[in-house]
Amino acid sequence: MTDTLRLNAARLRWTAIDDEVVAVDKTSSVYLAANSSGAALWDALARGATRGELVATLIAAYGLEPERAASDVDAFISELGRHGYLEA
């Protein structure tokens, strides 16, 4: 996947608190939270990033093996996508 993914800024509002992210879905009023690794991905998605860039973010920040980083990224973007929080 080489498409650039972005957070759906029209639907979400978020803020960083320390090394975490707290967000709200403006449509459903659902609150979301992301830990430090999720916050790193969130930040990249706020700017727009490819899957490969997201994987590289986790590898650089946490020293993960590429397979583990890819699995974590896939789970994260799958969950965000399932709820309509991403734009492609």
C-alpha positions as a Markdown table, in Angstrom:
| # | Residue | x | y | z |
|---|---|---|---|---|
| 1 | Met | 0.0 | 0.0 | 0.0 |
| 2 | Thr | 1.6 | 3.3 | -1.1 |
| 3 | Asp | -1.5 | 5.5 | -0.7 |
| 4 | Thr | -1.1 | 8.4 | 1.7 |
| 5 | Leu | -3.4 | 8.0 | 4.7 |
| 6 | Arg | -4.7 | 10.9 | 6.7 |
| 7 | Leu | -6.8 | 11.4 | 9.8 |
| 8 | Asn | -10.3 | 12.5 | 9.0 |
| 9 | Ala | -9.9 | 16.0 | 10.4 |
| 10 | Ala | -13.5 | 17.0 | 9.7 |
| 11 | Arg | -14.7 | 14.2 | 12.0 |
| 12 | Leu | -12.0 | 14.2 | 14.7 |
| 13 | Arg | -10.6 | 16.7 | 17.2 |
| 14 | Trp | -7.5 | 15.7 | 19.1 |
| 15 | Thr | -4.8 | 17.0 | 21.4 |
| 16 | Ala | -1.5 | 15.6 | 22.6 |
| 17 | Ile | -1.1 | 15.2 | 26.4 |
| 18 | Asp | 2.5 | 14.3 | 27.3 |
| 19 | Asp | 3.2 | 11.4 | 25.0 |
| 20 | Glu | -0.4 | 10.3 | 24.4 |
| 21 | Val | -3.3 | 11.5 | 22.3 |
| 22 | Val | -6.8 | 12.1 | 23.4 |
| 23 | Ala | -9.4 | 12.6 | 20.6 |
| 24 | Val | -13.1 | 12.9 | 20.2 |
| 25 | Asp | -15.3 | 11.8 | 17.3 |
| 26 | Lys | -17.4 | 14.9 | 16.7 |
| 27 | Thr | -20.1 | 12.9 | 15.0 |
| 28 | Ser | -20.7 | 10.3 | 17.7 |
| 29 | Ser | -19.1 | 12.0 | 20.7 |
| 30 | Val | -16.9 | 8.9 | 21.3 |
| 31 | Tyr | -13.7 | 9.6 | 23.1 |
| 32 | Leu | -10.5 | 7.9 | 21.9 |
| 33 | Ala | -7.0 | 7.6 | 23.5 |
| 34 | Ala | -3.7 | 6.5 | 22.0 |
| 35 | Asn | -0.6 | 5.5 | 24.0 |
| 36 | Ser | 2.8 | 6.7 | 23.0 |
| 37 | Ser | 3.3 | 4.4 | 20.0 |
| 38 | Gly | -0.3 | 5.2 | 18.9 |
| 39 | Ala | 0.5 | 8.9 | 19.3 |
| 40 | Ala | 3.5 | 8.6 | 17.1 |
| 41 | Leu | 1.4 | 7.0 | 14.4 |
| 42 | Trp | -1.4 | 9.6 | 15.0 |
| 43 | Asp | 1.0 | 12.4 | 14.5 |
| 44 | Ala | 2.2 | 10.9 | 11.2 |
| 45 | Leu | -1.3 | 10.3 | 10.1 |
| 46 | Ala | -2.3 | 13.9 | 10.9 |
| 47 | Arg | 0.4 | 15.1 | 8.4 |
| 48 | Gly | -0.3 | 12.3 | 6.0 |
| 49 | Ala | 1.8 | 9.1 | 5.7 |
| 50 | Thr | 2.0 | 5.9 | 3.8 |
| 51 | Arg | 1.9 | 2.5 | 5.5 |
| 52 | Gly | 5.6 | 2.2 | 4.9 |
| 53 | Glu | 6.3 | 5.5 | 6.6 |
| 54 | Leu | 4.2 | 4.4 | 9.6 |
| 55 | Val | 6.1 | 1.2 | 9.9 |
| 56 | Ala | 9.4 | 3.1 | 9.7 |
| 57 | Thr | 8.1 | 5.5 | 12.5 |
| 58 | Leu | 7.6 | 2.6 | 14.9 |
| 59 | Ile | 10.9 | 1.0 | 14.0 |
| 60 | Ala | 12.8 | 4.2 | 14.5 |
| 61 | Ala | 11.0 | 5.2 | 17.7 |
| 62 | Tyr | 10.8 | 1.8 | 19.4 |
| 63 | Gly | 13.4 | -0.5 | 17.7 |
| 64 | Leu | 10.7 | -3.0 | 16.7 |
| 65 | Glu | 11.4 | -5.7 | 14.2 |
| 66 | Pro | 9.9 | -4.8 | 10.8 |
| 67 | Glu | 7.3 | -7.6 | 11.0 |
| 68 | Arg | 6.1 | -6.5 | 14.4 |
| 69 | Ala | 6.0 | -2.9 | 13.4 |
| 70 | Ala | 4.0 | -3.8 | 10.2 |
| 71 | Ser | 1.6 | -5.9 | 12.3 |
| 72 | Asp | 1.0 | -3.1 | 14.8 |
| 73 | Val | 0.5 | -0.5 | 12.0 |
| 74 | Asp | -1.9 | -2.7 | 10.2 |
| 75 | Ala | -4.0 | -3.2 | 13.4 |
| 76 | Phe | -3.9 | 0.5 | 14.1 |
| 77 | Ile | -5.0 | 1.7 | 10.7 |
| 78 | Ser | -7.5 | -1.1 | 10.4 |
| 79 | Glu | -9.2 | 0.0 | 13.6 |
| 80 | Leu | -9.2 | 3.7 | 12.5 |
| 81 | Gly | -10.4 | 2.8 | 9.1 |
| 82 | Arg | -13.2 | 0.6 | 10.4 |
| 83 | His | -14.6 | 3.6 | 12.3 |
| 84 | Gly | -14.2 | 6.1 | 9.4 |
| 85 | Tyr | -11.4 | 8.0 | 11.0 |
| 86 | Leu | -9.0 | 7.8 | 8.0 |
| 87 | Glu | -9.0 | 9.4 | 4.5 |
| 88 | Ala | -7.0 | 7.8 | 1.7 |
